[in-house]
Amino acid sequence: MIRTTAFVFATLVLGFNAAGADDGKGLKRGGNGQDVSLSGVSSGAAMAVQYAVAHSASIVGVGSIAGPGWGCADGRVSQAINDCMCGRQPLASKVDEARALAATGKIDPLASGKPRALKRAYVFHSAADGTVVEQSGAASIAFFTAFVGKAPIIDRGTPGEGSDQAGHGIVALDGPDSCRANGKETSYVRRCGAEDNAGKLFLALYGQGASYDASQRVNTIPEGDIWQFDQQRLIDDVKRGGSTIASDRLFFGMFPYHSARRENFDMAKTGYLFVPPSCRSADSGCRVHIALHGCKQDPKTFARTAGYNNWAERYKVIVVYPALQPDVPLSEEVCRMAPVQSIANNAWIEPNPNGCWDWWGYLDTGVPENRYLTQAGPQMRVIERIIAEVTRPFR
C-alpha cells in the first residue's frame, strides 16, 4: 500500500479512489433527475421498492430480485422471517396500506390513485429460492399490478439455463457462486448459463418494447472503473437532521447501547459508483440507477460482479451502489430453523447480523410505527441524499 504524504493529500483533497486511479469526479455527475430508478436483491430489493413507493412522484422504475413484497413484515421481525421469507402464512398485497400512507403525507401523494412517475417494474423470483420463497415474489407482482396500475415484467428464470432453479441471489454472467444453492455461497451472485438479471431488468425499465439482445452487453469492465464515493458525509447529513434509532448491542448483557455501526444506520462509510464512458462528460444527463446489494453480500463484490455495469453503456445509465457495513453473519438458513417467536418483536435490542437493509423496522424501536416504509426512514433519507448528489451538475 502506498503511504506517501503526496498520496494521502491526493486521496483527501482530489478524490482518488481505492485503486489509486483518479476518478476526478466524485459522486456529482449531473445525472438526469427526471430518470431515476432503483433495484435490489433480497433485502436490497425490499429497500428499492420501499424507496420507489415512498418517492413515487420522482422514481420512474423499480426492480425486485429475490425480494419480499412491500410492507410484508408489518414492522415485526417474526413476521419478516416466518411469513415473508419462509412462507409459513399466506401473503397478501399491502397496496391499501401504501395508499393510506400516501393519504397521510408520509410517502408521495398519489394522483387518481396512481403514482405520478412510477410506471415500470420488474420482478425476478426463482421457484427454487429457499430463503425468500416464491410466494413473496407473487406478493410483489400483485402489489405492483395494483400500485403502478399495470403488471410488472415477470422473470421466473429460464429452464434451459437452469435459472428457474437458481438459489437465493442475483443471476449474472460473472457470478462467483453456483446456480443452485449448495451451502457454499459467498457472494450470492450466481452463474446460470447465459441468464442475466441485470440485462433483463434494464430492458424492462428502459427498453421501450425492444427485444433482448445479449450482444449489446459490454463483456469486460476494468475493476479500476468502479469508483468509491464518500457515503459517510451523506450519512452525517442525516444524523444532523436528527433521527432516533434502536439499539443493537447489550452492555454486560443488560443495558442496550448503539454500536458505531448502528450510529451510522448500519451503513458503510464508502459506497461505489460506475459511470460508463459516454456518461463521463460534464452534465451528460445520463439516467441514474441505484442498485442495492442484499444480506450477507459484500458491497464491492456486488458492484463488480452483479452485471449492472455491463449494461450501463447500452442504456446510458450511471449506476450507484450504496453500501451497508458488514457485521458477523448468522450461518444457519433461517427457514430450516424453528419459527421465530413473537417475543422477538419486543426485544431490548434490534440486531442486524446479516447486514440487511431495514425492511422490517430494525432502526425504529420507540419511534412512530412503520417509519422505515416512509420518507422519514434513516436509510431512505441517506439514499435520497445520494440521488440528490449524483443528479447535481458536475462542475
C-alpha positions as CSV (number, residue, x, y, z in Angstrom):
1,M,0.0,0.0,0.0
2,I,1.3,3.4,-0.9
3,R,1.7,5.6,2.1
4,T,3.5,8.8,0.9
5,T,2.3,12.2,2.0
6,A,1.5,13.1,-1.5
7,F,-0.8,10.2,-2.0
8,V,-2.6,10.9,1.3
9,F,-3.0,14.5,0.3
10,A,-4.4,13.4,-3.1
11,T,-6.8,10.9,-1.5
12,L,-8.3,13.5,0.9
13,V,-8.3,16.5,-1.4
14,L,-8.6,15.3,-5.0
15,G,-10.8,12.3,-4.5
16,F,-8.7,9.4,-5.6
17,N,-10.4,6.0,-5.5
18,A,-9.1,3.0,-3.6
19,A,-7.4,1.5,-6.7
20,G,-5.2,4.6,-7.0
21,A,-6.9,5.8,-10.2
22,D,-8.1,9.4,-10.2
23,D,-11.8,9.4,-10.9
24,G,-11.6,13.3,-10.7
25,K,-15.3,13.5,-10.5
26,G,-16.8,12.2,-7.2
27,L,-20.5,11.5,-6.8
28,K,-21.6,14.7,-8.5
29,R,-22.4,13.5,-12.0
30,G,-25.1,15.7,-13.5
31,G,-27.4,12.7,-13.9
32,N,-30.9,13.2,-15.1
33,G,-33.1,13.7,-12.0
34,Q,-36.2,13.0,-14.1
35,D,-35.0,9.5,-15.0
36,V,-34.0,7.8,-11.7
37,S,-34.8,4.1,-10.9
38,L,-33.8,1.6,-8.3
39,S,-33.5,-2.2,-7.9
40,G,-32.0,-4.6,-5.4
41,V,-31.5,-8.1,-4.3
42,S,-33.2,-9.7,-1.3
43,S,-33.3,-7.0,1.4
44,G,-31.9,-4.6,-1.2
45,A,-35.0,-5.4,-3.3
46,A,-37.2,-4.6,-0.3
47,M,-35.5,-1.3,0.2
48,A,-35.6,-0.4,-3.5
49,V,-39.3,-1.0,-3.5
50,Q,-39.8,0.9,-0.3
51,Y,-37.9,3.9,-1.7
52,A,-39.7,3.8,-5.0
53,V,-43.1,3.7,-3.3
54,A,-42.3,6.4,-0.9
55,H,-40.9,8.6,-3.7
56,S,-43.3,7.5,-6.5
57,A,-43.5,11.1,-7.8
58,S,-39.8,11.1,-8.8
59,I,-38.8,7.5,-9.4
60,V,-39.7,6.1,-12.8
61,G,-39.0,2.4,-12.3
62,V,-38.1,-0.3,-9.8
63,G,-36.8,-3.9,-9.9
64,S,-37.1,-6.6,-7.3
65,I,-34.8,-9.6,-7.5
66,A,-35.5,-12.4,-4.9
67,G,-37.2,-9.9,-2.6
68,P,-40.2,-9.8,-0.3
69,G,-43.3,-7.8,-1.0
70,W,-43.7,-4.2,0.1
71,G,-44.8,-3.8,3.7
72,C,-44.8,-7.6,4.2
73,A,-43.2,-7.6,7.6
74,D,-45.6,-5.1,9.3
75,G,-42.7,-3.9,11.4
76,R,-42.2,-7.3,13.1
77,V,-39.0,-9.4,12.8
78,S,-41.0,-12.5,13.5
79,Q,-43.3,-11.9,10.6
80,A,-40.4,-10.9,8.3
81,I,-38.8,-14.3,8.8
82,N,-41.7,-16.6,9.4
83,D,-44.0,-15.3,6.7
84,C,-42.2,-13.0,4.2
85,M,-39.1,-15.2,3.9
86,C,-40.3,-18.7,4.8
87,G,-43.9,-18.6,3.7
88,R,-45.4,-20.0,6.8
89,Q,-48.6,-18.0,6.4
90,P,-50.4,-16.8,3.3
91,L,-49.2,-13.4,2.0
92,A,-51.3,-10.6,0.5
93,S,-50.5,-7.4,-1.3
94,K,-50.3,-4.4,1.0
95,V,-51.4,-1.8,-1.5
96,D,-54.2,-0.4,0.7
97,E,-51.6,0.3,3.4
98,A,-49.4,2.1,0.9
99,R,-52.4,4.2,-0.2
100,A,-53.1,5.0,3.4
101,L,-49.6,6.2,4.0
102,A,-49.9,8.4,0.9
103,A,-53.1,9.9,2.3
104,T,-51.2,10.9,5.5
105,G,-48.3,12.5,3.5
106,K,-45.7,10.1,4.8
107,I,-45.0,9.0,1.3
108,D,-45.6,10.8,-2.0
109,P,-49.2,11.6,-2.8
110,L,-51.0,9.6,-5.5
111,A,-52.8,11.2,-8.4
112,S,-56.1,9.5,-9.2
113,G,-55.0,6.5,-7.1
114,K,-51.8,6.0,-9.2
115,P,-48.2,7.2,-8.8
116,R,-47.2,10.2,-10.9
117,A,-43.9,8.9,-12.2
118,L,-43.5,5.2,-11.2
119,K,-44.7,3.3,-14.3
120,R,-42.3,0.4,-14.8
121,A,-41.4,-2.6,-12.6
122,Y,-39.5,-5.9,-12.9
123,V,-39.7,-8.9,-10.7
124,F,-37.3,-11.9,-10.8
125,H,-38.0,-14.8,-8.4
126,S,-36.8,-18.4,-8.8
127,A,-39.1,-21.2,-7.7
128,A,-36.1,-22.8,-6.0
129,D,-35.3,-19.8,-3.8
130,G,-35.3,-21.3,-0.3
131,T,-34.5,-18.0,1.5
132,V,-37.3,-15.7,0.2
133,V,-39.9,-18.1,-1.0
134,E,-41.7,-17.8,-4.3
135,Q,-45.0,-16.6,-2.8
136,S,-43.1,-13.4,-1.7
137,G,-42.4,-12.8,-5.4
138,A,-46.1,-13.4,-6.1
139,A,-47.0,-10.8,-3.5
140,S,-44.6,-8.3,-5.2
141,I,-46.3,-8.9,-8.5
142,A,-49.8,-8.3,-7.0
143,F,-48.6,-5.2,-5.3
144,F,-47.0,-3.7,-8.4
145,T,-50.0,-4.5,-10.5
146,A,-52.3,-2.6,-8.1
147,F,-50.0,0.2,-7.2
148,V,-48.4,1.0,-10.6
149,G,-51.6,0.3,-12.5
150,K,-50.2,-2.5,-14.7
151,A,-48.4,-5.8,-14.2
152,P,-44.6,-5.7,-13.9
153,I,-42.3,-7.6,-16.2
154,I,-42.1,-11.0,-14.6
155,D,-39.0,-13.2,-14.9
156,R,-39.1,-16.7,-13.3
157,G,-35.9,-17.8,-14.9
158,T,-35.2,-19.9,-18.0
159,P,-35.4,-23.7,-17.8
160,G,-32.7,-24.2,-20.4
161,E,-30.3,-22.1,-18.4
162,G,-31.3,-23.5,-15.1
163,S,-32.1,-20.1,-13.6
164,D,-35.6,-21.2,-12.9
165,Q,-33.9,-23.4,-10.2
166,A,-31.5,-20.7,-9.0
167,G,-30.8,-20.4,-5.4
168,H,-31.3,-17.1,-3.5
169,G,-29.5,-14.1,-5.0
170,I,-29.0,-12.4,-8.4
171,V,-28.1,-14.2,-11.6
172,A,-25.2,-12.8,-13.5
173,L,-22.7,-14.0,-16.2
174,D,-19.8,-13.2,-13.9
175,G,-21.4,-14.7,-10.8
176,P,-18.8,-16.4,-8.5
177,D,-21.5,-18.8,-7.0
178,S,-23.1,-21.9,-8.4
179,C,-26.6,-21.5,-9.9
180,R,-28.3,-23.8,-7.4
181,A,-28.0,-23.4,-3.7
182,N,-25.3,-25.6,-2.2
183,G,-24.5,-24.1,1.2
184,K,-21.1,-22.8,-0.1
185,E,-22.4,-19.4,-1.2
186,T,-20.0,-16.5,-0.7
187,S,-21.4,-13.7,-3.0
188,Y,-25.0,-14.7,-3.7
189,V,-24.2,-13.6,-7.3
190,R,-25.0,-16.8,-9.2
191,R,-24.0,-18.0,-12.6
192,C,-26.7,-19.8,-14.6
193,G,-25.6,-20.2,-18.2
194,A,-26.5,-17.1,-20.2
195,E,-29.2,-15.8,-17.8
196,D,-28.5,-12.1,-16.9
197,N,-30.9,-10.5,-14.4
198,A,-29.4,-7.0,-14.8
199,G,-29.8,-7.1,-18.6
200,K,-33.4,-8.2,-18.3
201,L,-34.0,-5.6,-15.6
202,F,-32.6,-2.7,-17.7
203,L,-34.6,-3.9,-20.7
204,A,-37.8,-3.8,-18.6
205,L,-37.1,-0.4,-17.3
206,Y,-35.5,1.3,-20.3
207,G,-36.1,-0.9,-23.3
208,Q,-39.4,0.7,-24.5
209,G,-40.6,-2.5,-26.1
210,A,-37.2,-3.6,-27.6
211,S,-36.2,-7.2,-27.6
212,Y,-33.4,-8.6,-25.5
213,D,-30.0,-8.6,-27.4
214,A,-27.2,-10.1,-25.4
215,S,-24.6,-8.7,-27.9
216,Q,-25.2,-5.3,-26.5
217,R,-23.6,-6.2,-23.3
218,V,-20.1,-4.9,-22.6
219,N,-18.3,-8.1,-21.6
220,T,-15.3,-6.6,-19.7
221,I,-15.4,-3.8,-17.2
222,P,-12.0,-2.7,-15.7
223,E,-12.1,-3.0,-11.9
224,G,-10.5,0.4,-11.7
225,D,-13.6,1.9,-13.3
226,I,-15.6,1.1,-10.2
227,W,-15.1,4.2,-8.1
228,Q,-15.6,4.8,-4.5
229,F,-17.6,7.7,-3.1
230,D,-17.8,9.1,0.4
231,Q,-21.0,7.8,1.8
232,Q,-20.2,8.9,5.4
233,R,-20.7,12.6,4.5
234,L,-24.2,11.9,3.4
235,I,-24.9,9.7,6.5
236,D,-23.7,12.6,8.7
237,D,-26.1,15.0,6.9
238,V,-29.0,12.7,8.0
239,K,-27.6,12.5,11.5
240,R,-27.5,16.3,11.8
241,G,-31.2,16.3,10.9
242,G,-31.9,14.2,14.0
243,S,-33.0,10.5,13.9
244,T,-34.0,8.3,16.8
245,I,-32.7,4.7,16.3
246,A,-33.0,1.4,18.1
247,S,-30.0,-0.1,20.0
248,D,-28.2,-3.1,18.6
249,R,-25.9,-4.2,21.4
250,L,-26.1,-5.0,25.1
251,F,-23.6,-3.8,27.7
252,F,-22.8,-6.5,30.2
253,G,-25.8,-8.4,28.8
254,M,-28.2,-5.9,30.4
255,F,-28.0,-2.4,29.1
256,P,-28.9,-1.5,25.4
257,Y,-26.5,0.7,23.5
258,H,-25.6,1.7,19.9
259,S,-22.6,0.3,18.3
260,A,-20.6,2.6,15.9
261,R,-22.2,0.7,13.1
262,R,-25.7,1.4,14.3
263,E,-24.9,5.1,14.8
264,N,-24.3,5.0,11.0
265,F,-27.7,3.3,10.5
266,D,-25.8,0.1,9.8
267,M,-24.4,1.8,6.6
268,A,-20.8,1.8,5.4
269,K,-18.5,4.8,5.1
270,T,-17.9,4.1,1.5
271,G,-20.3,3.4,-1.5
272,Y,-19.5,2.5,-5.1
273,L,-20.2,4.1,-8.5
274,F,-19.9,3.1,-12.1
275,V,-20.1,5.7,-14.8
276,P,-20.0,4.3,-18.4
277,P,-17.7,6.2,-20.8
278,S,-20.5,8.1,-22.6
279,C,-21.7,9.5,-19.2
280,R,-18.3,10.9,-18.1
281,S,-18.6,14.2,-19.7
282,A,-19.8,17.2,-17.7
283,D,-23.6,17.2,-17.3
284,S,-24.1,14.2,-19.5
285,G,-27.7,13.9,-18.5
286,C,-27.5,10.2,-18.3
287,R,-30.1,8.1,-16.4
288,V,-29.4,7.2,-12.8
289,H,-29.9,3.7,-11.3
290,I,-29.5,2.9,-7.6
291,A,-28.5,-0.8,-7.1
292,L,-28.8,-2.2,-3.6
293,H,-27.0,-5.4,-2.5
294,G,-28.6,-7.9,-0.3
295,C,-28.0,-9.5,3.1
296,K,-24.5,-11.1,3.5
297,Q,-23.3,-9.6,0.3
298,D,-20.0,-7.8,0.1
299,P,-20.8,-4.4,-1.4
300,K,-17.7,-4.1,-3.6
301,T,-18.1,-7.7,-4.9
302,F,-21.7,-6.9,-5.7
303,A,-20.7,-3.7,-7.5
304,R,-18.1,-5.6,-9.5
305,T,-20.0,-8.8,-10.4
306,A,-23.8,-8.3,-10.4
307,G,-23.9,-7.3,-14.0
308,Y,-25.3,-3.8,-14.0
309,N,-22.1,-2.2,-15.2
310,N,-22.0,-4.4,-18.3
311,W,-25.3,-2.8,-19.5
312,A,-24.7,0.7,-18.3
313,E,-23.3,1.9,-21.7
314,R,-26.1,0.4,-23.7
315,Y,-28.7,2.3,-21.7
316,K,-26.7,5.4,-20.8
317,V,-27.1,4.9,-17.1
318,I,-24.9,5.8,-14.1
319,V,-25.1,3.0,-11.6
320,V,-24.7,3.9,-7.9
321,Y,-24.1,1.2,-5.2
322,P,-25.0,2.4,-1.7
323,A,-23.4,0.1,0.9
324,L,-24.2,-1.4,4.3
325,Q,-21.4,-2.1,6.8
326,P,-20.9,-5.9,7.2
327,D,-21.4,-7.5,10.6
328,V,-20.8,-11.1,11.8
329,P,-23.5,-13.0,9.9
330,L,-25.5,-15.9,11.1
331,S,-24.6,-19.0,9.1
332,E,-27.8,-21.0,9.5
333,E,-30.6,-21.0,7.0
334,V,-33.4,-19.3,8.9
335,C,-36.2,-21.2,7.2
336,R,-34.8,-24.5,8.4
337,M,-35.0,-23.3,12.0
338,A,-38.0,-23.2,14.3
339,P,-40.3,-20.3,13.8
340,V,-39.3,-17.0,15.4
341,Q,-41.5,-16.3,18.4
342,S,-43.4,-13.0,18.6
343,I,-41.5,-12.1,21.8
344,A,-38.6,-11.2,19.5
345,N,-40.6,-8.2,18.3
346,N,-40.3,-6.6,21.8
347,A,-36.6,-7.3,22.4
348,W,-34.5,-4.6,24.0
349,I,-32.2,-4.5,21.0
350,E,-32.7,-4.8,17.3
351,P,-29.6,-6.6,15.8
352,N,-28.9,-6.9,12.1
353,P,-26.2,-9.6,11.9
354,N,-26.6,-10.4,8.2
355,G,-26.1,-6.8,7.0
356,C,-29.7,-6.4,5.6
357,W,-31.4,-3.2,4.6
358,D,-34.1,-2.1,7.0
359,W,-37.2,-3.8,5.6
360,W,-38.8,-4.8,9.0
361,G,-38.0,-1.7,11.1
362,Y,-34.9,-2.7,13.0
363,L,-34.0,1.0,13.3
364,D,-37.4,2.0,14.5
365,T,-38.0,0.8,18.1
366,G,-39.6,3.6,20.2
367,V,-40.4,5.8,17.2
368,P,-43.6,6.1,15.1
369,E,-44.8,2.8,13.6
370,N,-43.6,1.8,10.2
371,R,-41.2,4.8,9.8
372,Y,-38.9,2.5,7.8
373,L,-41.5,2.5,5.0
374,T,-41.8,6.3,4.8
375,Q,-39.6,9.1,3.6
376,A,-38.5,9.6,7.2
377,G,-36.7,6.3,7.4
378,P,-33.0,6.9,8.1
379,Q,-31.6,4.7,5.4
380,M,-34.3,6.1,3.0
381,R,-33.0,9.6,3.8
382,V,-29.4,8.7,3.0
383,I,-30.5,7.2,-0.4
384,E,-32.4,10.4,-1.1
385,R,-29.2,12.4,-0.5
386,I,-27.2,10.1,-2.7
387,I,-29.7,10.6,-5.5
388,A,-29.6,14.4,-5.0
389,E,-25.8,14.3,-5.2
390,V,-25.5,12.2,-8.3
391,T,-28.0,14.3,-10.1
392,R,-26.3,17.6,-9.1
393,P,-24.5,19.3,-12.0
394,F,-20.9,18.2,-12.3
395,R,-18.7,21.3,-12.5
